[in-house]
Amino acid sequence: MVERATPLGADFKPGSYGDFADGIGITLSAPPSGTIVEATAWPGRERALAARVGKVVGLSLEAGAGAGAFKETGAAAFNIGPGRFLVSGRNEVLADRLIGAVPEETGTLTDLSHGRTRLRVEGARAEWVLAKLFALDFSSAAFPVTEGRATAHHDYFVQIQRTGDQRFELYVFRSFARAFVSVLRRAAEDVGYRIE
Amino acid sequence: MLISCPHCGPRDLAEFSYQGDATRTRPDPASTDTQAWHDYVYARPNPAGPHREFWQHAGGCRAHLLVVRDTLTHEIHSTALARPSRAGGETA
């Protein structure tokens, strides 16, 4: 039987790292995500797509820039561009349900479940660490809970959703995930970090 | 330098890619007017001042933008989606 391998590499082991003598600044983890789908509306069908996707995943999803929604143990979705949403959930059959629920005249869906990796950055210094990597304002006033942003750190294209005052979910290309985690770990060394 | 993406708001220049001169008008593909094609491909006025350009927010929402940038000061005079959104007129 083929052994399941993590895209984050063998180094991504639970433990405390960096300068944690004075406490842990952030916690890194890779929560399981059974489904990751990108939904794209045809021009003028943005709100219709948001409504369809929201109904399937049980979220109240708006079509505005950066708008998002999530359930603590369920699905998450957020706007990543004009008429485009990133939708994720723990259920592995969610992609098929979404593709079946959105009519062709409303938009298209692309199953990215094997093409993206979700990382969670959580802790009191999460804003500080992420601000080292991305030219974004991570304050809760400029980046409220539920909202999402599509951005980049050099060649690492990253889509970020804020899911708590001190918690962010990062979606990166799976083939870049291991390299991106090494950058993230380097940025977190000064605040001390734990991998869970 | 910041470019204000119509979708995402002000973002760092590093997230954007220059996509070319937006003042050019492509000749009819069936045209055999070599002078027209030569002008389209090679002739550039290279203005010192406001210039219409295509950019893409490649490290963000990936939208293609029409940007008016001052080539002397790099001031961004305006930004707009290259293809205007029709989001306001839909019937869900």
Interface residues (C-beta under 8 A of the other chain):
Chain A: P43 G44 R45 E46 R47 A48 A51 A63 A65 G66 I80 G81 P82 G83 R84 A135 L136 R149 A150 T151 A152 H154 F157
Chain B: H7 C8 G9 R11 D12 A14 E15 A58 G59 G60 C61 R62 A63 L81 R83 S85 R86 A87 G89 E90 A92
